[in-house]
Amino acid sequence: MELALTDATFARLAVTGLNARLTLEAPPGAYRLREVIQEAVDGRIATTLQPLEIPAPR
């Protein structure tokens, strides 16, 4: 995701943060979801790894 922000919007998001949503379809099962964020100015990277269980339909 790339964002083109005005200075005012950037300043607001620097304080409040940014929520993003992505919908993926996957069959039931156990997964690991890795999120990777790269800071645009100096290229620093942060990652998290989240376990995720998608239950079978009832």
Beta strands, then each sheet from edge to edge (+ up, - down):
strand 1: 29-38
strand 2: 45-54
sheet 1: 1+ 2-
end
